[in-house]
Amino acid sequence: MGGVIRLPEPCLVVLVGPAGCGKSTWAARSFRPHQIISSDRLRSMVGTGERDQRAGTAAFEVLDLVVDHRLRRRLTTVIDSTALEAGRRRTYLDMARARGVAVIAAVFAVPDSEVRRRNRQRSDPVPSAVLTAQLRTLPASLAAIPTEGFDAVVAAHDHDVVVVPSQLVDAPSAARRQQEDPMPLEFGLQVPRFTWPGGSAEIATTLAAIAGAAEQAGFTSIWVMDHYLQIPQVGREWDEMLEAYTTLGFLAGQTTTARLGTLCTGITYRNVAALGKIIATLDVLSGGRAAAGLGLGWFQREHDLYGWDFPSRSRRYDLLEDALQLLPLLWGKGSPRFEGRTVTVPEAICYPRPLQDHVPVLIGGSGERRTLRLVARYADACNLFGDAATVRHKIEVLHRHCADVDRDPTEITVTNLTTAQVIKPGDDRVADHAATTDEQIGRYRAYVEAGVQTAIVSLADVTDGGIERFAPVLAAFRS
């Protein structure tokens, strides 16, 4: 065997080769049965058996329908047929492109003599004339495939296969780059949920243990969401959800080095001047470790339940910009009047001042037109969403905004929020974020190369040894 091929999840794998070349055996070894769509099996379903050539048209109509439905649902699918005709391969390419799914040609260039030998050993061999025609077609097919637009063409008969989330396909090579040429990356821990074993009575004990383990492992910051009920992306709205700044105050007493902040404070949830007072208090009581994470706010149901206004998106942007201007005044010298688009403060008074000369302000969100423009104008950090390629693009947009306001983009720390879980090699992947230590190292190396300086991680198994399992990833990026 020639090694292991890493394919992205999801993908469409088109097997190309004559009968008897080992396609079905390879597919059965490399994929789950429900992922494999066999033209022979479909012939037996719509005809008299797998060799019923008269049922071919109907079988491929069913095959195309099944494949399209699977691609709509973004499910990895393997087409087990000869695929020697260019027109049929074009059909598969078009189907995959329409659904935004990677398509791979897995070719089987087995010697003719071996193909004929295997075919003779079958209990129901393909007629010799049919096999001869397939072998005659094979060279032209193999020559054309590299020009047809497949995302990859692999010599499948020489390789085994592992299907991984798309962000992990190149992770092993990225991990090797990190080992050979280390690049630094800081890590923050986000705690987005509090529904843990033991219920509400154990939340404080569990959270304290998480914070202590995070600092010991090397996390340099701890973040919580600013929500009053759990958001749909994380859990049920009746799940436990702590008020953010009370929680950060508790964490200030449980930690000694980690920076503390929200990802992110909804700007509609509190009077902006009062928010400045809250963050200043957190900074004083934490010994100068507060971060001001700010966001537009999006969860309308939360506003409805708690009786808060939910202004238009444009109005919330105005409120966010007012906050970005007012907060530094509250934390700075004097007590100037502030009059913004939505907020008026006769005197910006806040005593005690924060211990930090400058409380870092982070803006969450990746909106290219307004959010990143506000980052360029006012923020010390941003939190960008998406995979490494998406983050790289967002950073390019941010740099253009910085140029517009004559700001050095290196003054802005780029952070990225992801979910992660370290598993052992060979373990089932419970989700796209589950990966081995080396794969996680490669995953985050890609973010560093894209321009991220701080990776903020939500560990899916944070109460079940997840911090300890993730610690080697932190160590790989420690300066």
C-alpha positions in Angstrom: 0.0 0.0 0.0 1.1 3.5 -0.8 -0.1 5.2 2.4 -3.3 6.9 3.5 -5.4 9.4 1.5 -7.1 12.1 3.5 -10.4 13.2 1.9 -12.6 16.1 3.1 -16.0 15.5 4.7 -18.3 15.7 2.8 -17.1 14.6 -0.6 -18.2 12.7 -3.6 -15.9 9.9 -4.6 -16.2 8.6 -8.1 -14.6 5.2 -8.6 -13.1 4.8 -12.1 -12.0 1.4 -13.4 -13.1 -1.8 -15.2 -14.9 -4.7 -13.6 -12.6 -6.8 -11.5 -10.1 -4.0 -10.7 -11.0 -4.0 -7.0 -13.3 -1.0 -6.8 -15.9 -2.6 -4.6 -13.4 -4.3 -2.3 -11.6 -1.0 -1.8 -14.8 1.0 -1.2 -16.0 -1.6 1.4 -12.7 -1.4 3.2 -12.6 2.4 3.2 -16.2 3.6 3.6 -19.4 2.7 5.5 -21.9 0.6 3.6 -24.5 3.3 3.5 -22.1 5.7 1.8 -21.6 3.5 -1.2 -24.0 3.7 -4.1 -23.4 0.7 -6.4 -24.7 0.6 -10.0 -24.6 -3.2 -9.9 -26.8 -3.4 -6.8 -29.2 -0.9 -8.4 -29.4 -3.1 -11.5 -30.5 -6.0 -9.3 -33.1 -3.8 -7.7 -34.7 -2.5 -11.0 -33.8 -5.6 -13.1 -33.2 -9.3 -12.9 -29.8 -9.1 -11.4 -26.5 -7.3 -11.2 -25.5 -8.3 -14.7 -28.8 -7.2 -16.3 -27.5 -4.7 -18.8 -31.0 -3.9 -20.0 -31.7 -2.4 -16.6 -28.7 0.0 -16.9 -30.6 3.1 -17.8 -33.1 2.7 -15.0 -30.3 1.9 -12.5 -28.4 5.0 -13.3 -31.6 7.2 -13.1 -32.0 5.9 -9.6 -28.3 6.3 -8.9 -28.3 9.9 -9.9 -31.4 10.6 -7.8 -29.9 9.0 -4.7 -26.6 10.8 -5.2 -28.2 14.2 -5.6 -30.3 13.7 -2.5 -27.2 12.8 -0.5 -25.3 15.7 -1.8 -28.1 18.1 -0.9 -27.7 16.9 2.7 -23.9 17.2 2.3 -23.3 13.5 3.0 -20.1 11.8 1.8 -21.0 9.5 -1.1 -19.1 6.9 -3.1 -20.3 6.0 -6.6 -19.3 2.4 -7.3 -19.5 2.0 -11.1 -17.0 1.8 -13.9 -17.4 5.6 -14.7 -15.3 5.1 -17.9 -17.5 7.4 -20.0 -16.6 11.1 -19.9 -20.2 12.1 -20.0 -21.1 10.2 -16.9 -18.2 11.7 -15.0 -19.3 15.1 -16.1 -22.7 14.4 -14.7 -21.2 13.6 -11.3 -18.9 16.6 -11.4 -21.9 18.9 -12.2 -23.9 17.4 -9.4 -21.2 17.9 -6.8 -20.4 21.4 -7.9 -24.1 22.4 -7.7 -24.1 21.3 -4.0 -20.7 22.8 -3.1 -19.2 19.4 -2.4 -15.6 18.4 -3.2 -15.4 15.6 -5.9 -12.6 13.1 -6.1 -11.8 10.6 -8.9 -10.4 7.4 -7.4 -8.8 5.6 -10.3 -7.8 1.9 -10.5 -5.0 1.3 -13.0 -4.6 -2.5 -12.5 -2.9 -4.5 -15.2 -5.2 -6.1 -17.7 -4.0 -9.6 -17.0 -4.9 -9.2 -13.3 -8.3 -7.7 -14.1 -9.1 -10.7 -16.3 -7.8 -13.2 -13.7 -10.0 -11.6 -11.0 -13.0 -11.6 -13.3 -12.6 -15.3 -14.1 -12.7 -16.0 -10.3 -16.0 -14.3 -9.8 -19.1 -16.4 -9.3 -20.9 -14.3 -11.9 -18.1 -12.9 -14.2 -18.6 -10.0 -16.6 -18.8 -11.3 -20.2 -15.3 -11.3 -21.8 -16.4 -9.0 -24.6 -17.8 -6.4 -22.2 -14.6 -6.5 -20.1 -12.5 -6.2 -23.2 -14.4 -3.1 -24.2 -13.9 -1.6 -20.8 -10.1 -2.2 -20.9 -9.9 -0.7 -24.3 -11.6 2.5 -23.0 -9.6 2.7 -19.8 -6.4 4.4 -21.1 -8.3 7.3 -22.7 -10.3 7.8 -19.5 -7.2 7.8 -17.3 -5.6 10.4 -19.6 -8.7 12.7 -19.6 -9.6 12.6 -15.9 -6.8 15.0 -14.7 -8.2 17.7 -17.1 -11.8 17.3 -16.2 -11.9 19.5 -13.0 -11.9 17.0 -10.2 -10.6 18.4 -6.8 -8.3 15.5 -6.6 -7.4 12.4 -8.6 -6.0 9.5 -6.5 -4.5 6.1 -7.4 -6.9 4.4 -5.1 -5.6 0.8 -5.5 -2.4 1.9 -3.8 -3.9 3.7 -0.9 -6.2 3.4 2.1 -8.6 6.3 2.9 -9.6 8.3 5.9 -12.4 10.9 5.6 -11.9 13.9 7.9 -13.5 17.4 8.3 -12.3 19.6 5.4 -10.3 21.8 7.8 -8.3 18.7 8.9 -7.3 17.4 5.5 -3.9 19.1 5.5 -3.5 19.1 9.3 -0.7 16.5 9.4 1.6 18.5 7.1 0.7 21.7 9.0 1.5 20.0 12.3 4.9 19.0 10.8 5.5 22.7 9.9 4.8 23.7 13.5 7.2 21.1 14.8 10.0 22.1 12.4 9.4 25.8 12.4 7.4 26.8 15.5 5.1 29.8 15.5 3.6 31.3 18.7 -0.1 31.3 19.4 -1.9 32.3 22.6 -5.0 30.4 23.7 -8.1 31.5 25.5 -10.8 29.3 26.9 -14.4 30.1 26.4 -17.0 28.6 28.7 -20.3 28.9 26.9 -22.5 26.6 29.0 -23.0 25.7 32.7 -25.2 22.6 32.5 -22.8 20.2 34.2 -23.1 17.1 36.4 -24.4 18.0 39.9 -26.7 20.7 38.7 -26.8 24.3 40.0 -25.4 23.4 43.4 -22.2 22.3 41.8 -21.7 25.0 39.2 -19.4 27.2 41.4 -17.2 24.2 42.3 -17.0 23.0 38.7 -16.3 26.4 37.3 -13.5 27.1 39.8 -11.9 23.7 38.9 -12.2 24.6 35.2 -10.6 28.0 35.7 -7.7 26.5 37.8 -7.0 23.8 35.3 -7.1 26.3 32.4 -4.5 28.5 34.0 -2.3 25.5 34.8 -2.5 24.2 31.3 -1.5 27.6 29.8 -4.7 29.3 28.7 -4.0 33.0 29.0 -7.6 34.2 29.0 -11.0 33.0 30.0 -14.2 34.2 28.3 -17.9 33.7 28.9 -20.9 34.6 26.7 -23.1 37.5 27.6 -26.5 36.0 27.5 -29.4 35.7 30.0 -30.7 32.4 28.7 -28.9 29.7 26.7 -28.7 30.4 22.9 -30.1 27.8 20.4 -26.7 27.1 18.9 -25.4 25.7 22.3 -28.4 24.2 24.1 -31.9 24.7 25.4 -33.2 28.0 26.7 -34.0 26.4 30.1 -30.4 25.2 30.5 -28.4 26.9 33.2 -27.0 30.3 32.1 -25.1 32.6 34.5 -25.0 36.4 34.3 -21.7 37.3 32.6 -20.2 39.9 34.8 -21.1 38.2 38.0 -19.4 35.2 36.7 -16.3 37.1 35.7 -16.1 38.6 39.2 -16.2 35.0 40.6 -13.5 34.0 38.2 -11.4 36.9 39.2 -11.3 35.4 42.7 -10.4 31.9 41.3 -7.6 32.9 39.0 -4.4 34.9 39.2 -3.1 35.4 35.6 -5.8 34.9 33.0 -7.4 37.8 31.3 -11.2 37.9 31.8 -13.8 39.0 29.4 -17.0 38.4 27.5 -17.5 37.2 23.9 -19.2 39.4 23.6 -21.2 42.0 25.7 -24.4 42.7 23.9 -24.4 46.5 23.6 -28.2 46.7 24.1 -28.2 44.8 27.5 -26.9 47.6 29.7 -26.6 51.3 30.0 -23.3 52.1 28.3 -22.0 54.3 31.2 -23.0 51.6 33.7 -21.2 49.0 31.6 -18.0 51.1 31.8 -18.4 51.1 35.6 -18.9 47.3 35.6 -15.8 46.6 33.5 -13.7 49.1 35.6 -14.8 47.3 38.8 -13.8 43.9 37.3 -10.4 45.3 36.3 -9.7 46.6 39.8 -10.9 43.4 41.6 -9.0 41.1 39.1 -5.7 43.1 39.5 -5.9 44.6 36.0 -7.0 41.6 34.0 -10.3 42.8 32.4 -11.0 42.8 28.7 -14.0 44.7 27.2 -15.5 42.4 24.6 -18.3 44.2 22.7 -20.8 43.1 20.1 -23.9 44.2 18.3 -26.3 42.0 20.0 -28.6 39.7 18.0 -30.8 37.5 20.2 -34.2 39.2 19.9 -36.0 36.6 22.1 -33.7 37.5 25.0 -34.7 41.2 24.6 -38.4 40.3 24.5 -38.2 38.2 27.6 -36.3 40.8 29.7 -38.2 43.8 28.4 -35.3 45.4 26.5 -35.7 47.4 23.4 -34.3 45.7 20.3 -33.4 48.5 17.9 -32.8 48.2 14.2 -29.4 46.8 13.1 -28.4 50.3 12.0 -29.3 51.8 15.4 -27.4 49.1 17.2 -24.3 49.9 15.2 -24.8 53.5 16.2 -25.0 52.4 19.9 -21.9 50.3 19.5 -19.9 53.1 18.1 -21.1 55.4 20.9 -19.8 52.8 23.4 -16.5 52.6 21.7 -16.1 56.3 22.1 -17.5 56.7 25.6 -15.8 53.8 27.4 -12.3 55.2 27.1 -13.6 58.5 28.4 -15.0 56.9 31.5 -11.7 55.1 32.1 -9.5 58.1 31.4 -8.7 61.3 33.0 -11.2 64.0 33.9 -15.0 63.7 33.4 -15.8 65.2 30.0 -19.3 65.4 28.6 -20.2 62.9 25.9 -22.9 63.3 23.3 -23.1 60.6 20.7 -25.7 59.4 18.2 -27.7 57.4 20.8 -26.1 58.2 24.2 -25.6 61.4 26.1 -23.6 61.5 29.4 -23.2 64.9 31.1 -20.0 63.8 32.9 -18.0 60.6 32.2 -17.3 59.7 35.8 -15.9 56.4 36.9 -14.1 55.9 40.2 -12.0 53.9 40.8 -10.4 54.0 37.4 -9.3 50.6 35.9 -5.9 49.5 37.1 -4.8 49.1 33.5 -3.7 52.3 31.7 -5.7 51.0 28.8 -8.4 48.3 29.0 -8.2 46.4 25.8 -11.4 46.5 23.7 -12.4 43.6 21.5 -15.1 43.7 18.9 -16.8 40.5 18.0 -18.1 39.8 14.5 -16.9 39.7 10.9 -19.1 42.1 9.1 -16.9 43.5 6.4 -18.6 46.9 5.8 -19.3 48.2 9.3 -18.0 45.8 12.0 -14.4 45.6 10.7 -14.4 49.3 10.0 -15.2 49.9 13.6 -12.4 47.5 14.6 -9.9 49.5 12.5 -11.1 52.8 14.0 -11.5 51.9 17.7 -10.6 48.4 18.8 -7.5 46.7 20.2 -8.7 43.2 19.1 -11.3 41.5 16.9 -12.9 38.1 17.0 -13.3 36.7 13.5 -15.4 33.7 12.6 -14.8 30.8 10.1 -12.0 28.5 8.9 -8.5 29.7 8.2 -9.2 30.7 4.6 -12.2 32.8 5.7 -10.2 34.4 8.5 -7.4 35.3 6.1 -9.9 37.1 3.8 -11.4 39.0 6.7 -8.0 40.1 7.8 -7.3 41.4 4.4 -10.5 43.4 4.6 -9.5 44.7 8.0 -6.2 45.9 6.7 -7.9 47.9 4.0 -10.0 49.6 6.6 -6.9 50.3 8.7 -5.3 51.9 5.6 -8.4 54.1 5.2 -8.0 55.5 8.7 -4.2 55.5 8.7 -4.0 52.8 11.4 -1.2 50.3 11.8 -3.0 46.9 11.6 -0.3 45.3 13.8 -1.9 47.2 16.7 -4.9 45.0 16.4 -4.9 41.5 17.9 -6.8 39.0 15.7 -8.6 36.3 17.7 -10.7 33.4 16.4 -13.3 31.4 18.3 -13.6 27.6 17.6 -14.9 24.5 19.3 -12.4 21.6 19.8 -12.0 18.2 21.4 -8.9 16.0 21.4 -9.5 12.4 20.7 -7.2 9.4 20.4 -6.1 8.2 16.9 -8.7 5.7 15.7 -11.5 7.0 17.9 -14.8 7.9 16.2 -15.2 11.6 15.4 -18.2 12.7 17.4 -18.2 16.0 15.5 -16.2 18.1 13.1 -14.3 19.7 16.0 -13.0 16.3 17.3 -9.5 15.5 16.2 -6.2 14.0 17.4 -3.6 16.1 19.1 -1.5 16.3 15.9 -4.6 17.2 13.9 -5.5 20.0 16.3 -1.9 21.3 16.2 -2.1 21.4 12.4 -5.6 23.0 12.5 -4.3 25.9 14.7 -1.1 26.2 12.7 -3.3 27.0 9.7 -5.0 29.8 11.8 -1.6 31.2 12.8 -0.5 31.3 9.1 -3.7 33.1 8.3 -2.9 35.8 10.8 -4.5 34.8 14.1 -2.6 35.7 17.3 -5.1 34.3 19.9 -7.2 31.2 19.5 -10.2 31.2 21.8 -11.4 27.6 22.3 -14.6 26.1 23.5 -13.8 22.6 24.7 -16.7 20.2 24.1 -15.4 18.0 26.9 -14.3 20.7 29.3 -15.7 18.9 32.4 -14.4 15.5 31.3 -10.6 15.9 31.1 -10.8 18.1 28.0 -8.4 20.7 29.3 -5.7 18.1 30.2 -6.1 16.5 26.8 -5.8 19.8 25.0 -2.7 20.9 27.0 -0.2 19.4 24.5 -1.8 21.6 21.8 -1.1 24.7 23.9 2.5 23.5 24.5 3.1 23.1 20.8 2.6 26.9 20.3 4.2 28.2 23.5 6.8 30.7 22.7 
